[in-house]
Amino acid sequence: MAKKKKQNIDLEQDRYGAFMSDNSFDLEVMYGREYLKTDMPFVVKYYRIDIIKTKVDELYDESKPADKKFFPPVKLNVMLEIEDGETKFLSENGIPRNDTGHLKFGVFQKELDEKKVEVSRGDYVSFNYSGENERFYEIDEADNINDTTSKTIAGYKPFYRLITATQVKEDVLPFIRGI
């Protein structure tokens, strides 16, 4: 008599299929991306540093701002939040300098995949909130680990990244405008 083979059950995959399928996940992502394009038309320009063409110091393996080279900017549709700024002084009794706070934005992973963008710490983004002055931000947190429940739809799989950037002064990046 032939022995019956036991069928292995992938409990992890069965759990995913209980609440959401690939089709319903893709539909939710499509709706979210359409919402960002039509109702929340915020776009940031992402500037990735070209590490091959960037000149670095031999001793410290660092580069001066003027020596940094960039790939052409990529426009990303995002949901963003600009934190309130604070007044900082250049010295103890120095000139006050007002800045915006951190720029936080969420971007769909599918858009990053389609545009072949890998967001990294140390790269730059720009945003023109008022239409008068484009502000530049350096990425502090690239959110490369997205396997958390807060970034999923119904616990199914991750669908977006939350990126945090700090404003940089215009005099630090005058060369980026020439791209």
Backbone hydrogen bonds, N-H to C=O, Kabsch-Sander energy under -0.5 kcal/mol:
donor,donor_aa,acceptor,acceptor_aa,energy
8,N,6,K,-0.6
10,D,8,N,-0.5
11,L,9,I,-1.2
14,D,10,D,-2.4
15,R,11,L,-2.2
16,Y,12,E,-1.7
17,G,13,Q,-2.0
18,A,14,D,-0.8
18,A,15,R,-0.7
19,F,15,R,-0.7
19,F,16,Y,-0.9
20,M,16,Y,-1.7
25,F,21,S,-2.3
26,D,22,D,-2.7
27,L,23,N,-2.0
28,E,24,S,-2.1
29,V,25,F,-2.3
30,M,26,D,-2.3
31,Y,27,L,-2.4
32,G,28,E,-2.3
33,R,29,V,-2.5
34,E,30,M,-2.2
35,Y,31,Y,-2.2
36,L,32,G,-1.9
37,K,33,R,-1.8
38,T,34,E,-2.1
39,D,35,Y,-2.0
40,M,35,Y,-1.5
42,F,40,M,-2.8
42,F,78,V,-0.5
43,V,41,P,-0.5
44,V,76,L,-2.1
45,K,126,S,-2.1
46,Y,44,V,-0.5
46,Y,74,V,-2.9
47,Y,45,K,-0.5
47,Y,124,Y,-3.6
48,R,46,Y,-0.6
50,D,69,K,-3.1
51,I,49,I,-1.1
54,T,50,D,-1.5
55,K,67,D,-1.4
57,D,62,E,-4.2
61,D,57,D,-1.7
67,D,64,K,-1.4
68,K,64,K,-0.5
68,K,65,P,-1.2
71,F,48,R,-2.6
74,V,46,Y,-1.9
76,L,44,V,-2.7
78,V,42,F,-2.3
79,M,106,G,-1.9
80,L,78,V,-0.6
81,E,104,K,-2.7
83,E,81,E,-0.6
83,E,102,H,-2.8
88,K,97,R,-2.5
90,L,95,I,-1.8
94,G,91,S,-1.1
97,R,88,K,-3.2
99,D,86,E,-0.8
101,G,83,E,-2.3
103,L,165,A,-2.8
104,K,81,E,-3.0
104,K,102,H,-0.6
105,F,163,I,-2.5
106,G,79,M,-2.8
107,V,161,R,-2.2
109,Q,159,F,-2.2
110,K,159,F,-0.5
112,L,108,F,-1.6
113,D,109,Q,-2.5
114,E,110,K,-2.6
115,K,111,E,-2.2
116,K,113,D,-0.9
117,V,112,L,-2.7
119,V,117,V,-0.6
122,G,139,I,-2.3
123,D,120,S,-1.6
124,Y,47,Y,-2.3
125,V,137,Y,-2.4
126,S,45,K,-1.9
127,F,135,R,-2.2
129,Y,127,F,-0.7
135,R,127,F,-2.6
136,F,168,V,-0.5
137,Y,125,V,-3.0
138,E,166,T,-3.3
139,I,123,D,-2.9
140,D,164,T,-2.6
141,E,164,T,-1.9
142,A,140,D,-0.5
146,N,144,N,-0.8
148,T,146,N,-1.7
151,K,148,T,-1.5
152,T,149,T,-1.7
153,I,157,K,-1.0
154,A,152,T,-0.6
156,Y,153,I,-2.1
159,F,151,K,-2.3
160,Y,151,K,-0.7
161,R,107,V,-2.5
163,I,105,F,-3.1
163,I,161,R,-0.6
164,T,141,E,-2.0
165,A,103,L,-2.5
166,T,138,E,-2.7
168,V,136,F,-2.7
172,V,169,K,-1.2
173,L,169,K,-0.8
173,L,170,E,-0.6
176,I,173,L,-0.8
177,R,174,P,-0.7
178,G,175,F,-0.9
179,I,176,I,-1.4
